[in-house]
Amino acid sequence: MGCNSSTPATAVQGGTAIQPTAPAQTLPDPEKGGNEKTSADDRRFSDPPSPREPLLKSMAKEEETGPAAPAVEAKSAGNIELAEKAKDKDVELAVEDELAEKAKDKDVKQAVKEPLLDARTAVVPTQSSPVKEYFSKFAGAGADAMPQPPLTQTAFSWFGSFTGIAILGLLHGYFASPQSPVHLVFLIPPFGAMAVLVFSACKAPLAQPRNVLLGNTIGGICGWLVFKVMCLAGLESLIWLSAALAVSLTIVVQEHAKAVHPPGGATALAFIIVAPLHALDFVYIFCPALLGAIILVVVGLFTNNLSAARTYPQGWGFGTMTAYKESPEDSALKAFFGKFAGAGVEGQPAPDMSYSGFSFMGSFLGIAALGLCDTYMSPAMPQLHLKFLIASFGAMAVLIRSTKGPPFAAKKRAFGQHYWRRRWCLRGEAVGDHGSRWNAVAQCGLGCVSDNRLARADVFRPPARWCNCTCLRGTAIYPTTWL
């Protein structure tokens, strides 16, 4: 029997024809990624898919991808942060580039505006000479003048000064009289200058209790000590030398005791030139120098604090004291006495020795010049009644040479306070026209030369009619103002 090899043979078993089965096709392996197709019989006879199978597959997928989800989120957050930082950095770089461009454009514009220098005519800028810098300080520092106080404050100043000087005058009249068992002096010229500071300039550092009490006592000690030394050396006739040494030494000691007080210089000078005071000997240090200052400070406490706009002292200077803070619940009496504690303002620090050296030199030259004029010119012209050396110039020397540019040291005040009307000086001593006005001019002129030293920035410009001899300081400027 012939057969076709391509036709599959049919087997007969038990009268039933059995069709030969087609070769089985392999199912695709999902793990191997196979793409083989399954046969129709396999699909027909395979089990139907379970409804839970999609759920199980999704759960398996979540289990596989679940642990990596936080890491992916963290990575995404980190990428966002880095992107923000990079963006900020780009913005900063852009701003810097823009600024650099603007600076470059500005430099170019400036270079275009500047004329080209010819090497043959170019002027090389040179540093100003020390002499020119020295004399330029005479123009002043441009500080504003002191404002005029209201009339009510002037009334308080008048009342305090009147009360303080009147008390000293009453004590002087009693203890200085021949009937007094104890001969004491309470009224000396320096207390006039002290009253101006304590009652009119009560907020100034020079008027605080430490400066008044300690500074005036230092003046009494220096005046008495210099007089005794000059007597032991047999040089008591050289009044000009004794006066210059007493005032200059007072300035140096006051500066390093942090108690600069101009009337202290007048206290030292008064003991040298006022002969009746020599009889007091060392008692002069305690009375009137110390006791008189205590009386004026006490009077200042009561009279200055009557004004709501005043608080005296600003600071005691002898230690830390808590400033009084007024409360609405406090009574008027408590608020009044609370001001006695001060405003908590600290005093000025002590200067270095170089500063004090120039202060000593300027004061010595000024007082010595006045002393020499008083010694030799006054007797030569008796008809003019010249008097060149008075106690007030001791206070002026401290004010001009020692203090760094306070408004009280301005030239207008130096002239005005020493020359008023015809024969009277505002410091309280009667002197001739020439002996008052021109002595003040000489003091201010010598103050220019010594104060405006090259190591210290003080400045002073005098009138065109007279010259100066004191501009050697370099850390402060004298005068601060001419007004």
C-alpha positions as CSV (number, residue, x, y, z in Angstrom):
1,M,0.0,0.0,0.0
2,G,1.4,3.2,-1.0
3,C,1.4,6.1,1.4
4,N,2.3,9.6,1.3
5,S,5.0,10.4,3.6
6,S,3.7,13.8,4.1
7,T,0.3,12.5,5.3
8,P,0.3,11.2,8.8
9,A,-0.8,7.6,9.2
10,T,-4.0,6.8,10.8
11,A,-4.0,4.2,13.5
12,V,-7.1,1.9,14.1
13,Q,-7.7,0.8,17.6
14,G,-10.8,-1.1,18.6
15,G,-12.6,0.0,15.5
16,T,-12.0,3.6,16.3
17,A,-9.7,5.8,14.3
18,I,-7.2,7.7,16.4
19,Q,-5.9,10.8,14.9
20,P,-2.2,11.4,15.4
21,T,-1.5,14.4,17.7
22,A,0.5,17.3,16.5
23,P,3.8,17.9,18.1
24,A,3.4,19.9,21.2
25,Q,4.6,23.5,21.1
26,T,6.5,24.9,24.1
27,L,4.9,27.7,26.1
28,P,6.7,30.9,26.3
29,D,8.7,31.3,29.5
30,P,8.0,34.6,31.0
31,E,11.3,34.5,32.9
32,K,13.3,33.9,29.7
33,G,11.2,36.4,27.7
34,G,10.1,33.8,25.2
35,N,7.7,34.7,22.4
36,E,6.7,31.3,21.2
37,K,3.0,30.8,20.4
38,T,1.0,28.1,22.1
39,S,-1.1,25.7,20.1
40,A,-4.8,25.9,19.9
41,D,-5.2,22.6,21.7
42,D,-3.1,23.7,24.6
43,R,-5.1,26.9,24.9
44,R,-8.3,24.9,24.6
45,F,-7.4,22.3,27.2
46,S,-5.5,24.6,29.7
47,D,-7.1,25.8,32.9
48,P,-9.1,29.0,32.8
49,P,-7.3,31.9,34.5
50,S,-8.0,32.5,38.2
51,P,-9.7,35.8,39.1
52,R,-7.1,36.1,41.9
53,E,-4.2,36.0,39.5
54,P,-4.1,39.7,38.6
55,L,-4.3,40.6,42.3
56,L,-1.4,38.2,43.2
57,K,0.7,39.6,40.3
58,S,0.1,43.2,41.4
59,M,1.0,42.3,45.0
60,A,4.1,40.6,43.9
61,K,5.1,43.6,41.9
62,E,4.5,45.9,44.9
63,E,6.6,43.6,47.0
64,E,9.4,43.8,44.5
65,T,9.2,47.6,44.0
66,G,8.1,48.5,47.5
67,P,11.4,48.7,49.4
68,A,13.0,50.8,46.6
69,A,10.3,53.4,46.7
70,P,11.7,55.4,49.7
71,A,15.1,55.4,48.1
72,V,13.7,56.7,44.9
73,E,11.8,59.5,46.7
74,A,15.0,60.4,48.7
75,K,17.0,60.5,45.5
76,S,14.4,62.7,43.9
77,A,14.4,65.1,46.8
78,G,18.2,65.3,46.8
79,N,18.1,66.0,43.1
80,I,15.7,68.8,43.6
81,E,17.8,70.3,46.4
82,L,20.9,70.2,44.3
83,A,19.0,71.8,41.4
84,E,17.9,74.6,43.7
85,K,21.5,75.2,44.9
86,A,22.8,75.2,41.4
87,K,20.1,77.7,40.5
88,D,21.0,80.0,43.4
89,K,24.7,79.8,42.5
90,D,23.9,80.6,38.9
91,V,21.9,83.7,40.1
92,E,24.8,84.8,42.3
93,L,27.3,84.4,39.5
94,A,25.0,86.3,37.2
95,V,24.8,89.2,39.8
96,E,28.6,89.2,40.2
97,D,29.0,89.3,36.5
98,E,26.6,92.2,36.2
99,L,28.4,94.2,38.9
100,A,31.7,93.5,37.3
101,E,30.4,94.7,34.0
102,K,29.1,97.9,35.6
103,A,32.4,98.5,37.4
104,K,34.2,98.0,34.1
105,D,31.9,100.4,32.3
106,K,32.4,103.0,35.1
107,D,36.2,102.7,34.9
108,V,36.0,103.1,31.1
109,K,33.8,106.2,31.4
110,Q,36.1,107.6,34.1
111,A,39.1,107.0,31.9
112,V,37.4,108.7,29.0
113,K,36.6,111.7,31.1
114,E,40.2,112.1,32.4
115,P,42.5,114.0,30.1
116,L,45.5,112.3,28.9
117,L,48.7,113.4,30.7
118,D,51.5,114.6,28.7
119,A,54.8,113.3,30.1
120,R,56.4,116.8,29.5
121,T,53.7,118.7,31.4
122,A,52.3,116.1,33.8
123,V,52.3,117.2,37.5
124,V,53.1,114.4,39.9
125,P,50.9,114.8,43.1
126,T,53.0,115.3,46.2
127,Q,52.1,115.0,49.8
128,S,51.4,118.2,51.7
129,S,54.3,119.5,53.7
130,P,54.2,119.3,57.5
131,V,54.4,123.1,57.8
132,K,51.3,123.5,55.5
133,E,49.5,120.8,57.4
134,Y,50.4,122.5,60.7
135,F,49.1,125.9,59.7
136,S,46.0,124.5,58.1
137,K,44.8,123.4,61.6
138,F,44.4,127.1,62.4
139,A,41.2,127.1,60.4
140,G,39.5,125.0,63.0
141,A,37.7,121.7,62.9
142,G,34.3,123.1,61.8
143,A,32.5,122.2,65.0
144,D,29.2,123.9,65.7
145,A,29.0,126.6,68.4
146,M,27.2,126.1,71.6
147,P,23.5,126.8,71.3
148,Q,21.9,129.6,73.3
149,P,20.1,128.1,76.3
150,P,16.5,129.2,77.1
151,L,15.9,131.9,79.5
152,T,14.6,129.6,82.2
153,Q,17.8,127.6,82.3
154,T,19.8,130.9,82.5
155,A,17.7,131.7,85.5
156,F,18.6,128.4,87.2
157,S,22.2,129.1,86.4
158,W,22.0,132.5,88.0
159,F,20.3,131.3,91.1
160,G,22.8,128.5,91.7
161,S,25.8,130.7,91.1
162,F,24.4,133.4,93.3
163,T,23.7,131.0,96.1
164,G,27.0,129.3,96.0
165,I,29.2,132.4,95.9
166,A,27.0,134.1,98.5
167,I,27.6,131.2,101.0
168,L,31.3,131.3,100.3
169,G,31.3,135.1,100.8
170,L,29.5,134.8,104.2
171,L,31.9,132.1,105.4
172,H,34.8,134.2,104.2
173,G,33.5,137.3,106.0
174,Y,33.3,135.4,109.3
175,F,36.4,133.3,109.3
176,A,38.7,135.8,107.6
177,S,37.9,138.6,110.0
178,P,40.4,139.6,112.8
179,Q,37.8,138.6,115.4
180,S,37.7,135.0,114.2
181,P,39.7,132.5,116.3
182,V,40.6,130.6,113.2
183,H,41.8,132.5,110.2
184,L,40.5,130.8,107.0
185,V,39.9,132.0,103.5
186,F,36.9,130.8,101.6
187,L,36.7,133.3,98.7
188,I,39.4,133.1,96.0
189,P,39.2,134.0,92.3
190,P,39.1,130.4,91.0
191,F,35.7,129.9,92.6
192,G,34.2,132.3,90.0
193,A,35.3,129.9,87.2
194,M,34.2,126.9,89.2
195,A,30.7,128.5,89.5
196,V,30.4,128.9,85.8
197,L,31.1,125.2,85.2
198,V,29.0,123.8,88.0
199,F,25.9,125.9,87.5
200,S,26.0,126.8,83.8
201,A,27.7,123.8,82.2
202,C,26.6,121.1,84.7
203,K,26.5,118.4,82.0
204,A,30.1,118.9,81.0
205,P,32.7,116.3,82.1
206,L,34.8,119.2,83.6
207,A,31.9,120.0,86.0
208,Q,31.4,116.6,87.5
209,P,32.1,116.0,91.3
210,R,35.3,114.0,90.7
211,N,36.7,116.7,88.5
212,V,35.7,119.5,90.8
213,L,36.8,118.0,94.1
214,L,39.9,116.2,93.0
215,G,40.9,118.6,90.3
216,N,40.8,121.7,92.5
217,T,42.6,119.9,95.3
218,I,45.4,118.9,92.9
219,G,45.7,122.6,91.9
220,G,46.1,123.5,95.6
221,I,48.7,120.8,96.2
222,C,50.8,121.7,93.1
223,G,50.7,125.5,93.8
224,W,51.8,125.0,97.4
225,L,54.5,122.4,96.5
226,V,56.0,124.5,93.7
227,F,56.1,127.6,95.9
228,K,57.9,125.7,98.7
229,V,60.4,124.1,96.3
230,M,61.2,127.5,94.7
231,C,61.7,129.0,98.2
232,L,64.1,126.3,99.2
233,A,66.0,126.8,96.0
234,G,66.2,130.5,96.6
235,L,64.2,131.3,93.4
236,E,61.1,132.7,95.0
237,S,61.7,136.0,93.1
238,L,61.2,134.3,89.8
239,I,57.4,134.6,89.8
240,W,57.1,133.8,86.1
241,L,58.9,130.5,86.5
242,S,57.0,129.5,89.6
243,A,53.6,130.3,88.0
244,A,54.5,128.4,84.8
245,L,55.6,125.3,86.7
246,A,52.6,125.3,89.0
247,V,50.0,125.5,86.3
248,S,51.8,123.1,84.0
249,L,52.3,120.5,86.7
250,T,48.6,120.8,87.7
251,I,47.5,120.0,84.1
252,V,49.7,116.9,83.9
253,V,48.5,115.5,87.3
254,Q,44.9,116.3,86.5
255,E,45.0,114.5,83.2
256,H,46.4,111.3,84.7
257,A,44.1,111.4,87.7
258,K,41.2,111.7,85.2
259,A,40.1,114.9,87.0
260,V,40.7,117.8,84.5
261,H,39.2,120.9,86.0
262,P,40.2,124.4,84.7
263,P,39.7,126.2,88.0
264,G,42.3,123.9,89.5
265,G,44.9,125.7,87.4
266,A,43.7,129.0,88.7
267,T,43.9,127.6,92.3
268,A,47.5,126.7,91.7
269,L,48.4,130.1,90.1
270,A,46.5,132.1,92.8
271,F,48.7,130.7,95.6
272,I,51.9,131.7,93.6
273,I,50.9,135.3,92.8
274,V,48.6,136.3,95.7
275,A,51.0,137.1,98.5
276,P,48.5,137.0,101.4
277,L,47.7,133.4,100.7
278,H,51.3,132.4,101.5
279,A,50.4,132.7,105.2
280,L,48.0,129.8,105.0
281,D,50.8,127.5,104.1
282,F,49.6,123.8,103.6
283,V,46.1,124.7,105.0
284,Y,45.4,126.3,101.6
285,I,45.1,122.7,100.2
286,F,42.2,121.9,102.5
287,C,40.6,125.3,102.8
288,P,39.8,126.9,100.5
289,A,40.9,124.5,97.8
290,L,39.0,121.4,98.9
291,L,36.3,122.8,101.3
292,G,35.2,125.5,98.9
293,A,34.8,122.9,96.1
294,I,32.7,120.7,98.3
295,I,30.4,123.7,99.2
296,L,29.9,124.5,95.5
297,V,29.2,120.9,94.6
298,V,26.6,120.6,97.4
299,V,24.9,123.8,96.3
300,G,25.0,122.5,92.7
301,L,23.2,119.3,93.7
302,F,20.3,121.2,95.2
303,T,19.9,124.1,92.7
304,N,20.6,122.3,89.4
305,N,18.2,119.5,90.1
306,L,15.4,121.9,90.7
307,S,15.1,122.1,86.9
308,A,13.4,119.1,85.2
309,A,15.8,119.5,82.3
310,R,18.9,119.1,84.4
311,T,20.5,116.1,86.2
312,Y,23.5,116.8,88.3
313,P,25.8,115.1,88.5
314,Q,26.1,113.1,85.2
315,G,28.4,110.7,87.0
316,W,30.3,110.8,90.3
317,G,33.4,109.3,89.0
318,F,34.5,107.6,92.2
319,G,32.9,104.3,91.6
320,T,29.9,102.5,89.9
321,M,26.6,104.0,91.0
322,T,23.3,102.9,89.6
323,A,21.6,105.8,87.8
324,Y,18.1,106.8,89.0
325,K,15.2,106.0,86.7
326,E,12.2,108.2,87.3
327,S,8.9,106.4,87.7
328,P,5.4,108.0,87.4
329,E,4.6,106.6,90.8
330,D,7.5,108.4,92.5
331,S,6.8,111.6,94.4
332,A,8.4,114.9,93.4
333,L,10.6,114.8,96.5
334,K,11.9,111.2,95.7
335,A,12.5,112.2,92.0
336,F,14.4,115.3,93.2
337,F,16.8,113.4,95.5
338,G,17.0,110.5,93.1
339,K,18.9,112.8,90.7
340,F,21.7,113.0,93.2
341,A,22.7,109.5,92.1
342,G,23.7,110.8,88.8
343,A,22.9,109.8,85.2
344,G,25.4,107.0,85.0
345,V,27.8,108.8,82.6
346,E,31.4,107.6,82.9
347,G,34.4,110.0,83.0
348,Q,37.0,110.4,80.3
349,P,40.0,108.1,80.2
350,A,43.5,109.3,81.0
351,P,45.5,110.4,77.9
352,D,49.0,109.1,77.0
353,M,52.2,110.7,78.2
354,S,52.9,112.3,74.8
355,Y,49.6,114.2,75.0
356,S,50.4,115.4,78.6
357,G,53.9,116.4,77.4
358,F,52.5,118.8,74.9
359,S,49.9,120.1,77.4
360,F,52.8,120.8,79.8
361,M,54.8,122.6,77.1
362,G,51.9,124.8,75.9
363,S,50.8,125.8,79.4
364,F,54.4,126.5,80.5
365,L,55.1,128.7,77.4
366,G,51.8,130.6,77.9
367,I,52.0,131.3,81.6
368,A,55.8,132.0,81.4
369,A,55.2,134.6,78.6
370,L,52.6,136.4,80.7
371,G,54.8,136.2,83.8
372,L,57.7,137.8,81.9
373,C,55.5,140.5,80.6
374,D,54.1,141.2,84.0
375,T,57.6,141.2,85.6
376,Y,59.4,143.5,83.0
377,M,56.8,145.4,81.0
378,S,54.4,146.5,83.8
379,P,57.1,148.4,85.7
380,A,58.4,149.9,82.5
381,M,55.0,151.5,81.7
382,P,53.4,152.4,85.0
383,Q,51.1,155.0,83.4
384,L,49.3,152.2,81.6
385,H,48.6,150.2,84.8
386,L,49.3,146.9,82.9
387,K,48.6,143.6,84.6
388,F,49.5,140.5,82.6
389,L,49.3,137.7,85.2
390,I,46.0,137.0,87.0
391,A,44.7,133.8,88.5
392,S,42.0,133.4,85.8
393,F,44.7,132.6,83.2
394,G,45.5,129.4,85.1
395,A,42.0,128.2,84.4
396,M,42.3,129.3,80.7
397,A,45.6,127.4,80.3
398,V,43.9,124.2,81.5
399,L,40.9,124.7,79.3
400,I,42.9,125.4,76.2
401,R,45.8,123.0,76.6
402,S,44.4,120.0,78.4
403,T,40.8,119.5,77.1
404,K,40.3,118.0,73.6
405,G,38.3,120.7,71.9
406,P,35.4,121.4,74.2
407,P,33.1,124.3,73.2
408,F,34.2,126.3,76.2
409,A,37.7,126.6,74.7
410,A,36.6,128.4,71.5
411,K,38.4,131.7,70.9
412,K,35.2,133.8,71.0
413,R,34.6,132.7,74.6
414,A,38.2,133.1,75.6
415,F,38.2,136.7,74.5
416,G,34.7,137.6,75.7
417,Q,35.0,136.1,79.1
418,H,38.2,138.1,79.8
419,Y,37.2,141.5,78.3
420,W,33.9,143.1,79.0
421,R,33.2,146.8,79.2
422,R,36.2,149.0,80.2
423,R,38.1,147.8,83.3
424,W,36.4,144.6,84.4
425,C,37.1,141.0,83.5
426,L,34.3,138.5,83.6
427,R,36.5,136.2,85.7
428,G,36.0,138.5,88.6
429,E,39.3,140.5,88.8
430,A,39.6,144.3,87.9
431,V,42.4,144.8,85.4
432,G,43.2,147.3,82.7
433,D,42.0,147.1,79.1
434,H,45.4,146.1,77.9
435,G,46.0,143.6,80.6
436,S,42.8,141.8,80.1
437,R,42.0,141.7,76.4
438,W,45.6,141.3,75.0
439,N,46.5,138.7,77.7
440,A,43.6,136.6,76.5
441,V,44.8,137.1,72.9
442,A,48.3,136.0,73.9
443,Q,47.0,132.9,75.7
444,C,44.9,131.8,72.7
445,G,47.8,132.5,70.3
446,L,50.3,130.5,72.4
447,G,47.6,127.8,72.6
448,C,47.5,127.5,68.9
449,V,51.2,126.8,68.6
450,S,51.4,124.2,71.4
451,D,48.0,122.6,70.9
452,N,48.1,122.0,67.2
453,R,51.1,119.8,67.3
454,L,51.9,117.6,64.4
455,A,51.3,114.5,66.5
456,R,47.8,115.7,67.6
457,A,45.1,117.1,65.4
458,D,44.2,120.4,67.2
459,V,43.4,123.5,65.0
460,F,43.4,127.2,65.5
461,R,43.1,130.2,63.1
462,P,43.7,133.6,64.8
463,P,42.7,137.0,63.4
464,A,44.8,138.4,60.6
465,R,46.4,141.1,62.8
466,W,48.3,138.8,65.1
467,C,50.3,135.6,65.0
468,N,50.2,132.3,66.9
469,C,52.8,130.2,68.4
470,T,51.1,127.0,69.5
471,C,50.0,124.5,66.7
472,L,52.0,121.4,67.6
473,R,49.4,118.9,68.5
474,G,48.2,116.3,66.1
475,T,45.4,114.0,67.5
476,A,42.9,116.8,68.3
477,I,42.1,120.1,66.5
478,Y,42.2,123.5,68.2
479,P,40.1,125.5,67.9
480,T,37.0,123.4,67.1
481,T,35.1,126.5,66.2
482,W,35.6,130.3,66.1
483,L,32.0,131.1,66.9
